[in-house]
């Protein structure tokens, strides 16, 4: 049976973070079918920071309860430079991290990822034996990564996260999904993020087309059903897991997800 990796991004931008409540929610989400947890480096008030102290505390609380894959973000719109954005990579238990594929508009904000930024982050993750999940917001970013790949050795298989829904980027339509996927290198794994999600059909399309990873969680949307927002992340994970099951597929455990992605647990 084909297994789909559910990646949980549980913290909405700017929302306060209670490490104990977060750990409980993530643990229940793993029980429901999630296998990876994606966190930005934040202060308790939710603001981004290069100080990894509270992110480390959050992951330590989570790992007391569940064996989830630890994925750190090197992104987010802020005043931090790429060195500061890569500070979460110094947490010794990080197994995967985001690697942003280029500059884009995120609503009214300009999300800057120059070629020097891409090279720096790629070098930083590989030096630490961390699996990069390359976040791409438009088709041109796939080309960016091919250019960088000629300069830096990349681990195979590569993992791409195709991001849809941000103003200024690719939108969650069948046509754009088909176009985007057609440019993903054939020897790579890919998944999707649907920012601002207000349906389940787009994720179903991606799964049907072969997505290895599907991201869900409050960082992108708490939408559960028409007129109903989830109170906890595990509720959207449960619904996604039910969708995957209804398609005759399974959800990967953390151990299975590590095998699929070629990750060795730290």
C-alpha positions, -999 to 999 in steps of 0.1 A, spaced: 0 0 0 13 35 -9 19 56 22 14 94 23 35 115 48 14 140 67 35 170 77 21 191 105 27 229 107 8 236 139 15 272 147 -2 301 129 21 331 122 21 355 151 1 333 174 13 328 210 30 294 216 24 273 247 49 245 245 29 221 267 -4 226 248 16 224 215 32 191 226 -2 176 234 -17 187 202 12 174 181 12 140 200 -25 136 192 -19 146 156 8 118 153 -17 93 167 -41 105 140 -16 100 112 10 128 111 47 119 110 65 152 107 63 184 127 73 217 111 81 246 134 95 281 130 119 295 156 96 317 177 94 334 211 64 324 233 46 354 220 48 340 185 73 364 170 102 351 149 136 350 165 171 337 158 173 325 194 166 288 193 159 284 230 121 283 229 119 263 197 142 237 213 120 236 244 89 231 222 105 202 203 118 186 236 83 187 250 69 172 218 96 144 217 87 134 253 53 124 239 59 112 204 86 101 179 78 127 152 103 138 126 117 172 136 116 197 108 128 233 114 119 263 92 146 286 78 119 309 64 93 334 73 91 371 64 112 390 89 142 413 92 165 384 99 194 377 75 200 342 62 225 334 89 200 342 116 172 323 97 194 292 97 201 293 134 174 266 140 197 241 122 220 242 153 194 223 173 210 188 173 177 169 168 166 186 135 162 159 109 147 181 81 146 218 73 130 241 48 152 254 19 135 283 2 139 283 -36 137 320 -45 122 354 -39 84 358 -41 56 381 -30 36 368 0 6 391 0 20 426 5 54 414 18 84 406 -4 99 373 7 136 376 -2 157 344 -10 186 354 -32 209 329 -48 234 336 -21 208 328 5 199 296 -13 235 285 -15 242 294 22 211 275 34 218 244 12 254 243 24 243 247 61 217 218 59 240 194 42 269 201 65 246 190 94 233 159 76 198 175 75 173 167 48 163 199 29 126 202 19 129 228 -9 99 252 -7 90 265 -42 63 291 -48 64 291 -86 78 271 -114 109 293 -119 121 283 -84 125 247 -97 150 261 -122 167 280 -95 174 248 -77 188 231 -108 213 260 -111 223 257 -75 226 219 -78 254 224 -104 274 241 -77 266 221 -46 261 184 -42 224 175 -34 212 144 -17 189 121 -37 160 118 -37 154 155 -34 122 167 -17 101 196 -30 73 213 -12 50 230 -38 34 259 -21 0 272 -33 -24 299 -22 -2 329 -14 -10 361 -32 19 365 -56 24 328 -60 9 297 -76 -29 293 -69 -46 260 -59 -62 251 -92 -60 218 -111 -43 236 -140 -16 252 -119 -10 219 -100 -6 200 -132 18 226 -146 39 227 -114 42 190 -110 52 186 -147 84 206 -139 94 186 -108 125 166 -117 115 130 -123 140 116 -97 125 137 -69 98 134 -43 72 162 -39 45 174 -17 21 203 -14 11 231 10 -23 248 5 -20 281 23 -54 296 31 -70 263 25 -109 264 23 -116 230 8 -102 194 7 -104 189 -30 -70 204 -38 -52 182 -14 -71 152 -28 -59 161 -63 -23 163 -52 -25 129 -35 -41 114 -65 -13 128 -87 14 112 -65 23 136 -37 45 119 -12 40 146 15 9 167 23 13 196 48 -16 205 71 -20 226 102 -28 260 116 2 277 100 -17 274 67 -53 270 77 -76 259 104 -105 252 80 -123 220 88 -156 223 69 -179 250 56 -184 275 84 -163 254 109 -127 260 120 -108 234 139 -99 241 175 -69 218 175 -45 206 148 -53 170 154 -88 176 140 -75 186 106 -50 157 107 -78 133 114 -98 146 85 -68 144 61 -60 109 73 -97 99 66 -94 113 31 -62 94 25 -78 62 37 -109 68 16 -86 69 -14 -73 34 -5 -40 47 7 -23 48 41 -6 74 63 31 69 70 43 65 106 73 85 116 95 54 111 80 48 77 84 84 67 121 83 76 125 53 53 107 71 24 127 102 28 160 86 35 163 102 70 184 86 97 170 95 131 192 117 153 
